[in-house]
Amino acid sequence: MYTCSYDDELANIVKAAAKRENRTYRGQFNHYLKLILQHEGLLENPDNKKADCTRQSNQSAHVQP
């Protein structure tokens, strides 16, 4: 696990958002970091991958006579 420090202004913004969204500070930082990584194309959206697997499973289960 990594530890890093944040600019006080950024930390205060994230802490306020955590309070509004009923999350821990750590959870809120992780949430925003994942959103940014997805936006930059560096993190694959797990929901899309799961949907693709389900769709493929359903297609292979149905055989046309």
N, C-alpha and C positions, 0 to 999 in steps of 0.2 A: 504494500500500500504506500502511496505517496502522500506527503504532506506539503502544502504550499501556503503562502500567505497571499492575501488579496488586498487591493487598495481599499482603504476604509470606506470610501464612497460607494464602491461596488458591493462591498460586504453589507453595508446598511441597506442598499436596495434589495439585495437577495434576502436579507433577514426580514424586511418588511413584507416581501412577497410570501415568505414562508409562513409568517404569522397570518396573513390573509387567507392562504390556501391550506392552513392547518397541517403544515409539514414541518419536519425538523430542519434546522439550518443545513445540515449535511445533505438531507434528502433534497432540499431545494437546489443546492449547488449542483448535485448530481443530475437533477431534472434539467436544469438549464444547460449543463455541459452536454448532456445527451442530445438535447434539441439543437444545439449549435453544431455538434458533430454530424448529425443527420442533415442539417441544412447545408453543410459544407461537403456532403457526400462522403464523409469519412466513416460513417456508421450506418450499417444497413438497418432498415426498419424491420424489426422482428415480426411485426404483424403481417407484413407483406409476404415474408418467407413462409410463415405458417399458413396463410391463405393459399399460396401456391401449392404447398404440399397437400392440403386438403382437397383442392380442386383436382389435382392429378390423381389422388386416391379415388375420388368419386368417379372420375372419367374411366379409370382402368377397371372399376368394379362393374360398370355397365357395358355389357357386350350386346351388340346389335345382332339379331338373328338373320 
